[in-house]
Amino acid sequence: MDESRTDQKTYDSDMHFIIYLQQKGFSVILSDMCPLVSGITSRDAALSVELGMRALDLAVGMSTAVNNAPLQAELDSSGLALDTGRLLKPGGHLIIKLLESEDIKEFNQICKPLFRKASWLRPKATRSCSREIYLICQGLL
């Protein structure tokens, strides 16, 4: 079997699935990703923010997250943005797990203009020694 054909078929199939998901959209996206913790606080925090940014990019679209601006996209008849690359529906919610650090303050500032409300939550079940914290973003603008 020709590998290039297989790779192209897989790519085409993946792209069709991504387009389908973009058209359908989600009301809530939860990112519970966490990097393998190395014990080097600054490295672990940076990797955590990188994973969080990937979740944000997936939810609201790369250009929106990078430009730190509310979505100004043309909407289709179902209310979903056209050609933004986002998976989160307008008014949707995004929950991202991060490791607490100075870097997450900037992350919060990126999210605030994109959502009606952005706040932090440390679940009661979280161990006191854990640096895990959740950013709860409500109401995608």
N, C-alpha and C positions, 0 to 999 in steps of 0.2 A: 504494500500500500504506500502511496506517495505521501510523505509527511506534510509537504506544503499544502496539499489538498485537505488533509485532515485538520491541520491548523486553521486553514481558511474556513472550513465548515464549522469548526468549533467557534471561531471568531464571529462568523455570521450568526450562528445560533445565539451566542452570548449577546450580540448587539441587538438582535430581535427581542430578546428577553428584557434587556435594559430599556429599549424603546417602549415596550409594553408596560413596564413598571412606571416609567415617566408619564405615560398617558393615564394610567390608573391613579397613581399617587398614593400616599399614605397619610393618615391622620396623626400618627405617632411613630417616631423613630427612636429606638433606645440603643445607645452605644455603650456596651458594658466591656469594651476592649481595655486591656491593660498590658503594657509591655512586660517582658520578663524582667523582673526587678533584679538589678545587679548589686544594689547596695550603694551605688554612687548616686547620691541624691540629685545632683544637677543633671546627670545623664538620664536617670529614670524620669525626672520631671519633664525634660525636653522630649523624650520619646512619648510620654503620655500626652503632651500637648500636640505632638505631631499626629498621633492617632485620633485625638479629639478633632483636630482640624480636618482630617480625612472624613470623619463622620459629618462634620458641618458642611464640607464641600458636597458630599453625597446628598445631604438633606436639602440644601438651599442653592447649590450650584457653585462651581469654582469661581466664576467671575464675581459673584455677589460676595462671597466670603473674602476674597482678596481685596475688592474695592471697598469693603466695609460700608455698603450703602444698601438701603431697602430696595427690594425688587421693583423694577419698573418695566415689567414684561407684559407683552400682549397676552391676554387670556383667551382660551378657547371656550366653547359653549359650556363645558363642564366646570369652568372656573380654574383650570390648571394652566400654568404658565407654558407658553410655547417656546421651545428652543432655549431654555435656561439650564438644562441639565439637572434640574432639581427633582427630588423624589417626594418632598414634603408638600402636602396640599396647603393652600392659603388657610391661615387660622390653625394650622397643625402645630404639634408640640415636639420638641427635641430634648432628649435626656442624654447627657454625656458624662461618663465616669472619667475623672481625672485624678492625678496625684497632686495633692496640695503643694503649692510652691508659689514663688513670686510671679512666675510665668502665667499662672491661671488668671491673674487680675487682668492682664492684657486680653486674654481669651474672652473673658466676660465683656470687655469693652467692644470687642468685635461683634458679639452676639446681641448686645443691647439694642442697637438701631434696627436689627433685623426682626425682632420679636416684640410683642406687646409687653412682655415681662420676662426678665432673666434673674434667677435667684439660685442660691446655693443650698444644698441639702446634704447633711451627714446623717444617714439612717441610724436609728438608735441601736440597731444590731451590729453596727460597725465596731470593731475592736478599738480600744482607746489608743493603741500604738499604730494603728493604720493611718496612712495619709490619703486614703480614698475619700473622694468627695464628688458629689453629683451636681452638675450644672443643669438646672431645669429651665428650659426656654419655652415659653407659652405664647401661642398666638402668632404664627408667622405672618408678618405684614406683607 
